[in-house]
Amino acid sequence: MRVTKLASNCENGDCPTLYLTDRGTVLVQGETPADHGLTLPAHETVVEIPAELLRKVLRDQRI
């Protein structure tokens, strides 16, 4: 899989980031919250990212 960085909150790679794959999907790097109260299948997870990160991607029209 080839991955291209779309947007991040920093440059060191240790913060919320969105990536576009060559499969036409988006990978999300963020915090794993423990207090979400959701019931998820064992093969899925949720991550938390700032809403501003999504706004940045949309503003820059990178997808």
Residue, then its C-alpha position, 0 to 999 in steps of 0.5 A: m500500500r502506498v500512503t501520502k500524507l494529506a494533513s497533520n497538526c505537526e511535522n514530527g509524525d507524532c500527532p493526529t494525521l490523515y493519509l490517502t492510500d493508493r487504494g482510494t481510502v483514508l488512514v487516520q492517526g490519532e488518540t485511542p479514546a477509552d471512554h467512548g461507550l461504543t460497542l465495536p467489533a473486535h476487528e475495528t477501533v476508533v480514533e479521535i482527531p481534531a475537527e480542524l484537521l478535517r477542515k484543513v484537508l477540505r480547505d486544501q482540497r486534497i481529496 
